[in-house]
Amino acid sequence: MHYSLAMKPTARSPSKKEARAQDTHRKILVAATKLFARHGYHKTTITDICRLIGLTSGAVFHHFPTKEALLDAVIERLARGIHIYSQYLERTEVGSSQVVEEMVRIMCDHFRRQPEATICLAALATEFAGSNHPIEKRLKEIYDQFVQAFARVLRRHPRVSDPEAAAIVFLGTVQGIAIQGLLREGEQTIDQLADAYLALLATW
């Protein structure tokens, strides 16, 4: 049976009101990510978020009914960022010698766009570690997605005896580079730090 192109449904463009709502939603998530990364979830208040982006608390609660709902949304946003690494690893051959350098470059690109998003998971993991809060379990699940993907690539590496442990250590190292990138802003660029790390690996 032949179907004309006219019969195919087309995606509806959002109205101005919907577009504004989507933009506000995104601004709240970006602001919360920035403040959670720098001050922690528990020390950040809804008032802090409102002040950063010029919204009322009512506007924030319209999008996120509770502060914990906002935390959940931030974590899911960060999980999509981690997924970029996992997608790259899924396309990478086992034993690839370029994988470490490429992932460091992915991190640098991410850092240049949204530096706080690069370290927010690490900040939240530190804050919730040992708490037995459901968020702790969710953070481990996000990290494990990356760890398992990287461990697969490392399995045939001649100098790696424990691929999973190596993947965990690499994850912590890359997040550490990003943290130092924020701490030393104006002194060292993220690319300088990344290059120094890769040179150290080559030397050893």
N, C-alpha and C positions, 0 to 999 in steps of 0.2 A: 504494500500500500504506500502511495506517495503522500508525503506531508509537505506542504509549502512552508517556507521560512516564516511566513506571517503567522503560522499556527504555534510557533515556539514562544513560550512565555518569556517575557523580558523582566529583568530585575528592576524593581521600583526604586527610584532615587529617593533618599530621605527628604522629608519636608524641612523647612528652615527650623522649625521647632525641634524636630528630631535630631537634626544636625547639631543644634546648640546643646541639646541634652547629651549627645554623644561626646561633644567636645568638653563639656563640664565633667562628665564621668571620667574622661581620660585625664583631665587636669587634676582631679582629686587623687587618682591613682598615682600619678607622677609625683605629686606633692607628698603623699603619704610614704611612697618609696624613698624619697629623699630624706624625710625626717626619720623614718624607721632606721635607715642605714646610718644616719649620723648620731641619733639620740636614743635609738631603741624604741621598741613598740610601747612598752609600759610607761616610758617617760614622755612620749609624744601624746599630746591631747588633741581632741577635735578642734579646740580653739587655735592651737598651733597651726593646724592644717588650714583652717579658715583664714588665718592671718596671712599665711604664705601666698594664697591665691585670691584673696579678696572676696570670699564667699561667707554667707551666714551659716551657722550650724544647721539651720533648717534645710538649707540647700544640700549640705553634705548628707544629712540623714534622709533626704528624699531619695538619694541614690544608694545609700548604704544604711540600713536601719539601725545597725549597731557598729561600734568600733571593731568588734571581732569580725563582723561581716566584711568590713573594709580590709582587715588583715587577710582574710581568706582570699579576697579578690587580688590583693597585692601579690600574694604567694602564687596564685594561678598565673598572674601576668609574668612573674619571674620564671615560673616553670616553662613558659613558652620560650623564654630566652635561653634556658638550658637546653631546650629541645633542638635549637640550632646546632649545638655541638653534637648532639646525638645523631641528628640527621647526617652531618658530615661523616661521623664515624661509621654509620651504616653503609656509606658508599665507599669507605676506605678498605683497601686490601689488608688482610692480616699480615703483620710484619712490616708495614710501610714505614720507611725511614723518615718521611716528611711529616708524619702525623703530629708530632709535638710542636714543631714550628708553625704549622698551619693553625692549630688550635690556639696558640699564643696570639697569632695575628687576628683570629676571630675575636678573641677577648679584647684586643686593642681597639678594633673597630667598634665593638660594643661600648667600650669605655668612652671613646670619643663622643659617641651619641648620647649616652646616659650613664655617666660615671657612677652615680649612686646605685643604679640598678645592678651594676656589676658586682657590688659588694653587699647588697641588701640581704641576700640569702645567707651569707656568712655571718652577718650581724645578727640576724634572727636565729640562726642555728646556735650561736654562742649564747644568746639570751634564753632560749628555750631548752638547751641541753640539760638533761637530767630532770626535767620538770614533769615528765609523764603526761604532759598536755598533748591533746590530739595533734596540735601543730607540729610537735617534735616528730611524730610519726610521719606526717605529711612531708616534712622537710627531708627526712631520710629517704622517702620514696622518690622524691625529685632527684636527689643526689645519686641514688642507686641506679636510676635510669641512665645517667651518664657513666657511672662506674662500670656497669655491666657492658655498655657499648665499647668503652675504651679497653677494658680487660680483654675483650674478644680480639681486638687489633693487636694487643701486646702478647698474645699467647705464644707466638713463634719467635719472639724477640730473644736473641741468644743470651742477653745479659739480664733478663727479667725472670726470676724464679717464682714470683707471686704476682701475677698480673692484676688481681683485684687490689692488693695493697698498693701496688705502684700507681694504679688509677686514682685511688683515694689520695695518695700523697701529691700527685700531680694537680689534682683539683684544689687542694689546699694551697699549693704553691702559686697557682695562677690567681687565686683569690687574694693571696698575700701581695702579689705584684700590684693588683688593682687597689688594694688598701693603701699601699705605699704611694701609689700614683696620686691618690687623693691627699694623703698626708704631706707629700712633698711637692704639691702643686706650686709651680714657679721655680722650683729647683731642678727637677728632673721630669722629662716628659714620660708618658706611658711607653712610648716607643723606645726611649733610651733604656728604661728599666727592662723592657722585654728583650732588647738586643743584648744587654748585659747578662741576663739569665741564659739566653741561648748560647752565648759565647762561653759561659761557665760550663754548660752541658757539653759543649764540643771539646773543651779542654780536658774534662774528666772522662 
